[in-house]
Protein backbone atom coordinates (compact mmCIF):
# COMPACT_ATOMS: atom_id res chain seq x y z
CA UNK A 1 0.00 0.00 0.00
CA UNK A 2 0.94 3.67 -0.10
CA UNK A 3 -0.56 7.11 0.36
CA UNK A 4 -0.98 9.63 -2.42
CA UNK A 5 -2.42 13.07 -3.15
CA UNK A 6 -3.20 15.14 -6.23
CA UNK A 7 -3.61 18.90 -6.64
CA UNK A 8 -5.08 20.81 -9.56
CA UNK A 9 -5.57 24.55 -9.32
CA UNK A 10 -3.74 27.87 -9.21
CA UNK A 11 0.03 27.59 -9.25
CA UNK A 12 1.60 27.23 -5.80
CA UNK A 13 4.77 25.94 -4.18
CA UNK A 14 5.02 22.16 -3.84
CA UNK A 15 5.54 22.48 -0.09
CA UNK A 16 2.04 23.91 0.31
CA UNK A 17 0.44 20.55 -0.45
CA UNK A 18 3.26 18.06 0.15
CA UNK A 19 4.71 19.02 3.52
CA UNK A 20 2.88 21.97 5.12
CA UNK A 21 -0.66 20.58 5.79
CA UNK A 22 -1.21 19.28 9.32
CA UNK A 23 -1.66 15.72 8.01
CA UNK A 24 0.63 16.03 5.00
CA UNK A 25 2.19 13.15 3.10
CA UNK A 26 5.28 13.63 5.26
CA UNK A 27 3.16 12.90 8.35
CA UNK A 28 1.32 10.09 6.57
CA UNK A 29 4.63 8.45 5.77
CA UNK A 30 5.31 7.69 9.45
CA UNK A 31 1.86 8.11 11.04
CA UNK A 32 -0.89 7.12 8.57
CA UNK A 33 -4.37 6.90 10.07
CA UNK A 34 -6.37 4.87 7.56
CA UNK A 35 -4.06 2.31 5.96
CA UNK A 36 -5.59 -1.16 5.69
CA UNK A 37 -2.27 -2.86 4.91
CA UNK A 38 1.16 -1.95 6.24
CA UNK A 39 2.25 0.33 9.07
CA UNK A 40 4.47 3.06 7.59
CA UNK A 41 5.30 4.40 4.14
CA UNK A 42 9.08 4.42 4.29
CA UNK A 43 10.05 2.68 1.03
CA UNK A 44 10.59 5.81 -1.02
CA UNK A 45 8.48 8.61 -2.40
CA UNK A 46 7.94 10.62 -5.52
CA UNK A 47 6.71 13.98 -6.79
CA UNK A 48 5.41 14.87 -10.24
CA UNK A 49 4.49 18.32 -11.53
CA UNK A 50 4.02 20.37 -14.69
CA UNK A 51 5.58 23.59 -15.96
CA UNK A 52 3.58 24.10 -19.17
CA UNK A 53 5.35 27.38 -19.99
CA UNK A 54 8.53 25.39 -20.59
CA UNK A 55 7.38 21.89 -21.53
CA UNK A 56 4.05 20.01 -21.74
CA UNK A 57 5.52 16.80 -20.30
CA UNK A 58 5.80 16.43 -16.51
CA UNK A 59 8.88 16.42 -14.32
CA UNK A 60 9.30 13.60 -11.79
CA UNK A 61 11.53 13.45 -8.72
CA UNK A 62 11.87 10.19 -6.77
CA UNK A 63 13.98 8.93 -3.91
CA UNK A 64 14.22 5.54 -2.23
CA UNK A 65 14.67 7.03 1.23
CA UNK A 66 11.67 7.93 3.40
CA UNK A 67 10.25 11.32 2.52
CA UNK A 68 11.11 12.63 5.98
CA UNK A 69 14.80 11.84 5.39
CA UNK A 70 15.33 13.55 2.03
CA UNK A 71 17.41 16.69 2.57
CA UNK A 72 16.52 17.92 -0.95
CA UNK A 73 12.78 18.08 -0.32
CA UNK A 74 12.64 21.38 1.61
CA UNK A 75 14.50 23.20 -1.16
CA UNK A 76 12.51 21.59 -3.96
CA UNK A 77 9.24 22.23 -2.19
CA UNK A 78 10.05 25.88 -1.55
CA UNK A 79 11.48 26.81 -4.95
CA UNK A 80 9.26 24.84 -7.36
CA UNK A 81 5.69 25.94 -8.08
CA UNK A 82 3.07 24.19 -10.21
CA UNK A 83 -0.64 24.09 -10.89
CA UNK A 84 -0.83 20.30 -11.11
CA UNK A 85 0.98 18.14 -8.55
CA UNK A 86 1.06 14.37 -7.91
CA UNK A 87 2.80 13.04 -4.81
CA UNK A 88 3.21 9.56 -3.36
CA UNK A 89 4.80 7.90 -0.32
CA UNK A 90 5.47 4.19 -0.73
CA UNK A 91 4.94 1.10 1.37
CA UNK A 92 6.36 -1.63 -0.84
CA UNK A 93 4.27 -4.73 -1.45
CA UNK A 94 6.10 -7.78 0.00
CA UNK A 95 8.45 -9.16 -2.64
CA UNK A 96 8.85 -5.83 -4.46
CA UNK A 97 12.26 -4.19 -4.34
CA UNK A 98 12.99 -0.71 -3.07
CA UNK A 99 14.35 1.07 -6.15
CA UNK A 100 13.99 4.37 -7.96
CA UNK A 101 12.28 2.60 -10.84
CA UNK A 102 9.58 1.35 -8.47
CA UNK A 103 8.81 4.76 -6.96
CA UNK A 104 5.71 6.59 -8.13
CA UNK A 105 4.43 8.63 -9.86
CA UNK A 106 5.16 7.09 -13.25
CA UNK A 107 5.30 9.26 -16.37
CA UNK A 108 4.71 8.62 -20.07
CA UNK A 109 4.66 11.47 -22.55
CA UNK A 110 2.19 14.03 -21.05
CA UNK A 111 0.76 11.65 -18.43
CA UNK A 112 1.42 11.06 -14.73
CA UNK A 113 0.05 7.98 -12.96
CA UNK A 114 -0.18 6.66 -9.40
CA UNK A 115 -1.62 3.50 -7.83
CA UNK A 116 -2.53 2.90 -4.20
CA UNK A 117 -3.15 -0.81 -3.80
CA UNK A 118 -1.87 -4.12 -5.15
CA UNK A 119 -2.52 -7.15 -7.32
CA UNK A 120 -2.29 -10.21 -5.14
CA UNK A 121 0.71 -12.49 -5.90
CA UNK A 122 1.33 -10.30 -8.95
CA UNK A 123 4.28 -12.13 -10.52
CA UNK A 124 2.37 -15.43 -10.55
CA UNK A 125 -1.12 -14.11 -11.25
CA UNK A 126 -1.60 -11.18 -13.64
CA UNK A 127 1.90 -10.13 -14.65
CA UNK A 128 1.94 -12.39 -17.71
CA UNK A 129 -1.59 -11.55 -18.95
CA UNK A 130 -0.83 -7.84 -18.69
CA UNK A 131 2.48 -8.12 -20.52
CA UNK A 132 0.97 -10.29 -23.25
CA UNK A 133 -1.65 -7.59 -23.90
CA UNK A 134 0.85 -4.77 -24.44
CA UNK A 135 2.17 -3.25 -27.63
CA UNK A 136 5.95 -3.03 -27.78
CA UNK A 137 6.08 0.69 -26.96
CA UNK A 138 4.23 0.18 -23.67
CA UNK A 139 5.99 -3.08 -22.81
CA UNK A 140 9.44 -1.56 -23.25
CA UNK A 141 8.42 1.59 -21.34
CA UNK A 142 8.18 -0.47 -18.13
CA UNK A 143 11.33 0.24 -16.12
CA UNK A 144 10.56 -1.40 -12.78
CA UNK A 145 8.89 -4.52 -11.42
CA UNK A 146 5.76 -3.25 -9.70
CA UNK A 147 2.17 -4.20 -10.39
CA UNK A 148 1.47 -0.44 -10.38
CA UNK A 149 3.66 0.31 -13.39
CA UNK A 150 2.18 -2.65 -15.26
CA UNK A 151 -1.32 -1.32 -14.60
CA UNK A 152 -0.19 2.02 -16.02
CA UNK A 153 1.16 0.28 -19.12
CA UNK A 154 -2.18 -1.49 -19.55
CA UNK A 155 -3.98 1.83 -19.25
CA UNK A 156 -1.73 3.24 -21.98
CA UNK A 157 -2.63 0.22 -24.10
CA UNK A 158 -6.33 0.95 -23.68
CA UNK A 159 -5.67 4.58 -24.62
CA UNK A 160 -3.65 3.69 -27.72
CA UNK A 161 -4.66 5.76 -30.72
CA UNK A 162 -7.00 7.95 -28.67
CA UNK A 163 -6.49 11.53 -27.53
CA UNK A 164 -5.70 11.99 -23.86
CA UNK A 165 -9.01 13.67 -23.08
CA UNK A 166 -10.95 13.38 -19.84
CA UNK A 167 -13.78 11.30 -21.41
CA UNK A 168 -11.27 8.95 -23.07
CA UNK A 169 -9.28 8.49 -19.87
CA UNK A 170 -12.47 7.86 -17.87
CA UNK A 171 -13.52 5.22 -20.37
CA UNK A 172 -10.09 3.59 -20.51
CA UNK A 173 -9.63 3.47 -16.73
CA UNK A 174 -13.00 1.79 -16.30
CA UNK A 175 -12.16 -0.69 -19.06
CA UNK A 176 -8.79 -1.51 -17.49
CA UNK A 177 -10.38 -2.25 -14.12
CA UNK A 178 -12.98 -4.47 -15.81
CA UNK A 179 -10.24 -6.34 -17.70
CA UNK A 180 -8.18 -6.90 -14.55
CA UNK A 181 -11.26 -8.22 -12.77
CA UNK A 182 -11.92 -10.65 -15.65
CA UNK A 183 -8.36 -11.96 -15.51
CA UNK A 184 -8.42 -12.21 -11.71
CA UNK A 185 -11.82 -13.90 -11.38
CA UNK A 186 -10.91 -17.56 -12.18
CA UNK A 187 -8.26 -17.67 -9.44
CA UNK A 188 -9.98 -15.19 -7.13
CA UNK A 189 -6.90 -13.01 -7.18
CA UNK A 190 -7.38 -9.97 -4.95
CA UNK A 191 -7.27 -6.55 -6.56
CA UNK A 192 -6.94 -3.16 -4.88
CA UNK A 193 -7.06 -0.42 -7.51
CA UNK A 194 -7.11 3.16 -6.31
CA UNK A 195 -5.67 4.76 -9.44
CA UNK A 196 -4.97 8.37 -10.41
CA UNK A 197 -3.95 9.83 -13.77
CA UNK A 198 -3.45 13.35 -15.10
CA UNK A 199 -2.25 15.16 -18.20
CA UNK A 200 -1.76 18.37 -16.23
CA UNK A 201 -5.20 19.69 -17.21
CA UNK A 202 -7.56 17.19 -15.56
CA UNK A 203 -7.42 14.37 -13.01
CA UNK A 204 -9.15 10.99 -13.24
CA UNK A 205 -9.09 8.57 -10.31
CA UNK A 206 -10.72 5.38 -9.08
CA UNK A 207 -11.62 3.78 -5.77
CA UNK A 208 -12.04 0.02 -6.16
CA UNK A 209 -11.17 -3.27 -4.48
CA UNK A 210 -12.37 -6.74 -5.36
CA UNK A 211 -12.92 -7.34 -1.65
CA UNK A 212 -14.43 -4.43 0.24
CA UNK A 213 -13.43 -2.11 1.78
CA UNK A 214 -11.30 -0.32 -0.77
CA UNK A 215 -8.56 1.95 0.56
CA UNK A 216 -9.77 5.38 1.59
CA UNK A 217 -9.89 8.18 -0.98
CA UNK A 218 -11.10 11.71 -0.28
CA UNK A 219 -11.83 14.72 -2.46
CA UNK A 220 -12.16 18.42 -1.68
CA UNK A 221 -12.90 21.37 -3.94
CA UNK A 222 -12.47 25.13 -3.55
CA UNK A 223 -11.63 25.00 0.13
CA UNK A 224 -10.64 27.94 2.29
CA UNK A 225 -7.12 26.53 2.42
CA UNK A 226 -6.91 25.96 -1.35
CA UNK A 227 -9.40 28.19 -3.18
CA UNK A 228 -10.24 27.39 -6.82
CA UNK A 229 -8.43 24.07 -6.52
CA UNK A 230 -9.33 20.37 -6.48
CA UNK A 231 -7.65 17.85 -4.19
CA UNK A 232 -7.67 14.07 -3.98
CA UNK A 233 -5.93 12.31 -1.11
CA UNK A 234 -5.73 8.88 0.46
CA UNK A 235 -6.18 10.61 3.81
CA UNK A 236 -7.50 14.09 4.56
CA UNK A 237 -4.60 16.54 4.52
CA UNK A 238 -6.18 18.98 6.96
CA UNK A 239 -9.32 19.31 9.06
CA UNK A 240 -12.18 20.63 6.95
CA UNK A 241 -15.81 19.81 6.34
CA UNK A 242 -15.06 20.15 2.62
CA UNK A 243 -13.54 16.67 2.44
CA UNK A 244 -15.82 13.97 1.04
CA UNK A 245 -15.12 10.27 0.82
CA UNK A 246 -15.16 9.01 -2.76
CA UNK A 247 -17.61 6.11 -2.85
CA UNK A 248 -16.35 2.60 -3.52
CA UNK A 249 -16.61 1.27 -7.08
CA UNK A 250 -16.41 4.79 -8.50
CA UNK A 251 -14.40 6.82 -10.96
CA UNK A 252 -14.06 10.54 -10.30
CA UNK A 253 -12.80 13.16 -12.76
CA UNK A 254 -12.43 16.93 -12.69
CA UNK A 255 -10.62 19.78 -14.41
CA UNK A 256 -10.07 23.46 -13.62
CA UNK A 257 -13.82 24.08 -13.59
CA UNK A 258 -14.03 21.94 -10.43
CA UNK A 259 -17.25 20.21 -11.49
CA UNK A 260 -16.49 16.61 -10.51
CA UNK A 261 -17.88 13.83 -12.66
CA UNK A 262 -18.53 10.51 -10.91
CA UNK A 263 -19.05 7.25 -12.81
CA UNK A 264 -20.09 3.93 -11.27
CA UNK A 265 -17.85 0.92 -11.84
CA UNK A 266 -19.61 -2.40 -12.37
CA UNK A 267 -16.84 -4.91 -13.08
CA UNK A 268 -18.45 -7.62 -10.95
CA UNK A 269 -21.50 -7.51 -13.20
CA UNK A 270 -19.23 -7.96 -16.22
CA UNK A 271 -17.74 -11.09 -14.68
CA UNK A 272 -21.19 -12.41 -13.76
CA UNK A 273 -22.41 -11.97 -17.33
CA UNK A 274 -19.30 -13.66 -18.71
CA UNK A 275 -19.80 -16.63 -16.35
CA UNK A 276 -23.50 -17.03 -17.12
KAMOTA-V725247 format. One record per pair of residues at least 12 apart in sequence whose ideal C-beta (glycine too) atoms are under 7 Angstrom apart, sorted by the first residue. I is the first residue (numbers start at 1). GAP is how many residues later the second one is. If there is no record, write none. Layout:
i:I gap:GAP
i:I gap:GAP
This chain:
i:1 gap:34
i:1 gap:35
i:1 gap:36
i:1 gap:37
i:1 gap:90
i:1 gap:115
i:1 gap:116
i:1 gap:214
i:2 gap:39
i:2 gap:86
i:2 gap:87
i:2 gap:88
i:2 gap:89
i:2 gap:114
i:3 gap:22
i:3 gap:25
i:3 gap:29
i:3 gap:38
i:3 gap:86
i:3 gap:113
i:3 gap:231
i:3 gap:232
i:4 gap:83
i:4 gap:84
i:4 gap:110
i:4 gap:112
i:4 gap:192
i:4 gap:230
i:5 gap:12
i:5 gap:20
i:5 gap:82
i:5 gap:226
i:5 gap:227
i:5 gap:228
i:5 gap:232
i:6 gap:79
i:6 gap:80
i:6 gap:190
i:6 gap:192
i:6 gap:197
i:6 gap:225
i:6 gap:226
i:7 gap:77
i:7 gap:78
i:7 gap:222
i:7 gap:224
i:8 gap:75
i:8 gap:76
i:8 gap:195
i:8 gap:221
i:8 gap:222
i:8 gap:248
i:9 gap:74
i:9 gap:217
i:9 gap:219
i:9 gap:220
i:9 gap:221
i:10 gap:73
i:10 gap:218
i:10 gap:219
i:11 gap:70
i:11 gap:71
i:11 gap:72
i:12 gap:69
i:13 gap:64
i:13 gap:65
i:13 gap:67
i:13 gap:68
i:14 gap:33
i:14 gap:35
i:14 gap:62
i:14 gap:63
i:14 gap:66
i:14 gap:68
i:14 gap:71
i:15 gap:62
i:15 gap:63
i:17 gap:68
i:18 gap:29
i:18 gap:59
i:18 gap:69
i:19 gap:54
i:19 gap:58
i:21 gap:216
i:21 gap:217
i:22 gap:216
i:22 gap:217
i:23 gap:212
i:23 gap:213
i:23 gap:214
i:23 gap:215
i:24 gap:213
i:25 gap:42
i:25 gap:62
i:25 gap:64
i:26 gap:41
i:26 gap:42
i:28 gap:13
i:28 gap:61
i:28 gap:207
i:29 gap:12
i:29 gap:13
i:29 gap:16
i:29 gap:37
i:29 gap:38
i:29 gap:39
i:29 gap:60
i:30 gap:38
i:32 gap:203
i:33 gap:202
i:34 gap:182
i:34 gap:201
i:36 gap:179
i:38 gap:53
i:40 gap:51
i:41 gap:48
i:41 gap:49
i:41 gap:50
i:42 gap:24
i:43 gap:47
i:43 gap:48
i:43 gap:49
i:43 gap:55
i:44 gap:18
i:44 gap:19
i:44 gap:20
i:44 gap:21
i:44 gap:46
i:44 gap:54
i:44 gap:59
i:45 gap:18
i:45 gap:22
i:45 gap:43
i:45 gap:44
i:45 gap:45
i:45 gap:58
i:46 gap:14
i:46 gap:15
i:46 gap:16
i:46 gap:42
i:46 gap:57
i:46 gap:58
i:46 gap:59
i:47 gap:14
i:47 gap:40
i:48 gap:12
i:48 gap:38
i:48 gap:57
i:48 gap:59
i:48 gap:64
i:49 gap:31
i:49 gap:33
i:49 gap:35
i:49 gap:36
i:50 gap:32
i:50 gap:33
i:50 gap:34
i:50 gap:150
i:51 gap:31
i:52 gap:148
i:56 gap:54
i:57 gap:52
i:57 gap:53
i:58 gap:49
i:58 gap:54
i:58 gap:142
i:60 gap:45
i:60 gap:47
i:61 gap:15
i:62 gap:38
i:62 gap:41
i:64 gap:34
i:64 gap:35
i:64 gap:36
i:64 gap:39
i:67 gap:22
i:84 gap:114
i:84 gap:116
i:86 gap:19
i:86 gap:26
i:86 gap:28
i:86 gap:110
i:86 gap:112
i:88 gap:16
i:88 gap:17
i:88 gap:26
i:90 gap:13
i:90 gap:14
i:93 gap:25
i:96 gap:49
i:96 gap:50
i:97 gap:48
i:99 gap:45
i:101 gap:42
i:101 gap:43
i:102 gap:42
i:102 gap:43
i:102 gap:44
i:104 gap:44
i:106 gap:43
i:106 gap:46
i:108 gap:33
i:108 gap:48
i:110 gap:54
i:110 gap:89
i:110 gap:90
i:111 gap:53
i:111 gap:86
i:111 gap:88
i:112 gap:85
i:112 gap:86
i:113 gap:39
i:113 gap:42
i:113 gap:84
i:114 gap:82
i:115 gap:33
i:115 gap:36
i:115 gap:79
i:115 gap:80
i:116 gap:78
i:116 gap:99
i:116 gap:118
i:117 gap:75
i:117 gap:76
i:117 gap:77
i:117 gap:98
i:118 gap:29
i:118 gap:74
i:119 gap:28
i:119 gap:70
i:119 gap:72
i:120 gap:69
i:120 gap:70
i:121 gap:68
i:122 gap:25
i:125 gap:59
i:125 gap:62
i:125 gap:64
i:126 gap:54
i:126 gap:57
i:126 gap:58
i:126 gap:63
i:127 gap:23
i:129 gap:54
i:130 gap:20
i:130 gap:24
i:133 gap:21
i:133 gap:24
i:134 gap:19
i:134 gap:20
i:134 gap:23
i:135 gap:22
i:135 gap:25
i:138 gap:15
i:138 gap:18
i:138 gap:19
i:139 gap:14
i:141 gap:12
i:151 gap:25
i:151 gap:44
i:154 gap:22
i:155 gap:17
i:155 gap:18
i:155 gap:21
i:155 gap:42
i:158 gap:14
i:158 gap:17
i:158 gap:18
i:159 gap:13
i:164 gap:35
i:166 gap:36
i:166 gap:38
i:166 gap:87
i:166 gap:89
i:169 gap:28
i:169 gap:35
i:170 gap:34
i:170 gap:81
i:170 gap:83
i:170 gap:93
i:173 gap:22
i:173 gap:24
i:173 gap:31
i:173 gap:33
i:173 gap:78
i:174 gap:77
i:174 gap:89
i:174 gap:91
i:177 gap:16
i:177 gap:29
i:177 gap:31
i:177 gap:88
i:177 gap:90
i:178 gap:89
i:178 gap:92
i:180 gap:13
i:181 gap:29
i:181 gap:86
i:181 gap:87
i:181 gap:89
i:181 gap:90
i:182 gap:88
i:182 gap:89
i:182 gap:92
i:184 gap:26
i:185 gap:86
i:190 gap:20
i:190 gap:21
i:191 gap:18
i:191 gap:19
i:192 gap:17
i:192 gap:22
i:192 gap:23
i:193 gap:13
i:193 gap:15
i:193 gap:16
i:194 gap:12
i:194 gap:13
i:194 gap:20
i:194 gap:21
i:194 gap:23
i:196 gap:36
i:201 gap:54
i:202 gap:51
i:202 gap:52
i:202 gap:53
i:203 gap:27
i:203 gap:29
i:203 gap:50
i:203 gap:51
i:204 gap:47
i:204 gap:49
i:205 gap:12
i:205 gap:27
i:205 gap:47
i:206 gap:45
i:206 gap:59
i:207 gap:39
i:207 gap:40
i:207 gap:41
i:207 gap:43
i:208 gap:40
i:208 gap:41
i:208 gap:57
i:212 gap:36
i:213 gap:35
i:214 gap:34
i:215 gap:19
i:216 gap:18
i:216 gap:19
i:216 gap:29
i:217 gap:15
i:217 gap:17
i:217 gap:29
i:218 gap:15
i:218 gap:18
i:218 gap:25
i:218 gap:26
i:218 gap:27
i:218 gap:28
i:219 gap:12
i:219 gap:13
i:219 gap:25
i:219 gap:27
i:219 gap:33
i:219 gap:41
i:220 gap:20
i:220 gap:22
i:220 gap:23
i:221 gap:37
i:221 gap:39
i:222 gap:36
i:223 gap:17
i:223 gap:19
i:225 gap:13
i:225 gap:15
i:230 gap:24
i:230 gap:28
i:249 gap:15
i:249 gap:16
i:250 gap:12
i:250 gap:13
i:250 gap:14
i:250 gap:15
i:251 gap:12
i:251 gap:14
